[in-house]
Amino acid sequence: MLVPTLCWLLVINAVAATSFWLDKRYAIEGRRRIREATLLQMAFLGGSPGALVARRAFRHKTRKEPFSTYLLLIVMVQAGAVIGLFLI
């Protein structure tokens, strides 16, 4: 169970980071963008570390509201879940 979970987390974080990079690139080029809901779904599915790193690295979606609030809420809920798992 641990190995598939770690593989999933590696993949979803890579996909999330790549999606943030692509969305930034599309914005610069004036192309059609990746929906914010899609970016948040990737974070919710476990890609929040990748999303946070990409957000900072590419300076993308850093001031966008309510996107920033939703992303940080997802991170807090996931952090609480991980801490809760270790306390059980």
Backbone hydrogen bonds, N-H to C=O, Kabsch-Sander energy under -0.5 kcal/mol:
donor,donor_aa,acceptor,acceptor_aa,energy
5,T,1,M,-1.5
6,L,2,L,-2.5
7,C,3,V,-2.5
8,W,4,P,-2.6
9,L,5,T,-2.5
10,L,6,L,-2.3
11,V,7,C,-2.4
12,I,8,W,-3.0
13,N,9,L,-1.9
14,A,10,L,-1.9
15,V,11,V,-2.6
16,A,12,I,-2.4
17,A,13,N,-2.4
18,T,14,A,-2.4
19,S,15,V,-2.4
20,F,16,A,-2.1
21,W,17,A,-2.1
22,L,18,T,-2.9
23,D,19,S,-2.6
24,K,20,F,-2.2
25,R,21,W,-2.4
26,Y,22,L,-3.1
27,A,23,D,-2.2
28,I,24,K,-2.1
29,E,25,R,-2.3
30,G,26,Y,-0.8
30,G,27,A,-0.5
31,R,26,Y,-2.5
39,L,35,R,-1.8
40,L,36,E,-2.6
41,Q,37,A,-2.1
42,M,38,T,-2.0
43,A,39,L,-1.7
44,F,40,L,-2.7
45,L,41,Q,-2.2
46,G,43,A,-1.5
47,G,42,M,-2.4
48,S,43,A,-1.0
51,A,47,G,-2.5
52,L,48,S,-2.7
53,V,49,P,-2.4
54,A,50,G,-2.5
55,R,51,A,-2.5
56,R,52,L,-1.8
57,A,53,V,-2.9
58,F,54,A,-2.8
60,H,55,R,-1.7
68,S,64,K,-2.8
70,Y,66,P,-2.6
71,L,67,F,-2.7
72,L,68,S,-2.4
73,L,69,T,-2.2
74,I,70,Y,-2.3
75,V,71,L,-2.2
76,M,72,L,-2.3
77,V,73,L,-2.4
78,Q,74,I,-2.5
79,A,75,V,-2.6
80,G,76,M,-2.5
81,A,77,V,-2.2
82,V,78,Q,-2.4
83,I,79,A,-2.5
84,G,80,G,-2.5
85,L,81,A,-2.1
86,F,82,V,-1.6
87,L,83,I,-1.3
88,I,84,G,-1.0
